[in-house]
């Protein structure tokens, strides 16, 4: 523990004159009566109230001491730590087309991808990570950042309908490359999550992959969807979503070629657990040694002292007014 204002602890020096004042005051605060002899009172016991009145002064000093500590602002210790860690520049490009609502994952493909991506982000300390979403077009959700809370907050807000429907895989890669091109890490990669085939956009997936290869950016592609048929969304004449069993069609050939051309790897996710395992494997693959400095969180820790001061002051007043009330 440390103090934000440690110099205020010097106020404890004031206890010395306060104690001296209290001792001197005791000699002049009690009335006296001259008697020829006090032998008749010699065997009388001293009342416990006689001792308790000194405890009141000690309680007041303790309360003042607690207030001094509160003013000095005790805090949990924070410090800079420099350590060797593993980090890289990563962009997660996530397909948010309508087909990502298919329910062959729990609760659906998009929510499963969001949950696993958030867990992946949470575990990548020291990395710069960006988020890109794509459907019929592509959009930068979060630029490259080390702020994991910002990334996770945005990831949780991603939903189908944020972009025009469709699957523009090439545009998703191109937008991701624009975000990662200025990264300083030696290792740079894109994790592309999709459940379909490219049918929209201005850049073809393989063209975007060639650019990524020239830039030295690896692309890990993940095809999301079970084998066979899956309950997939469709819209009725009133615009309501209904689910019917449809064939799962993923352009695996293109996704494999994108990964091979850039030095990445293609994965097929057929369920929640498989998708989590894929991200764990990518997490193990994408490691780069680097030195980082981190600053630990600072948190004030004065409430206990404030409550102690309040309690001591209150108890002293109660004792003084109830048990030790002076006779008028």
PyMOL commands that set and color helices and strands:
alter all, ss='L'
color gray80, all
select helices_A, chain A and resi 6-26+39-41+48-72+98-101+109-123+148-157+169-180+205-215+252-262+272-285+303-322
alter helices_A, ss='H'
color red, helices_A
select strands_A, chain A and resi 2-3+74-75+80-86+89-95+128-134+138-145+188-194+217-224+229-235+241-247+266-269+289-295
alter strands_A, ss='S'
color yellow, strands_A
deselect
rebuild
show_as cartoon
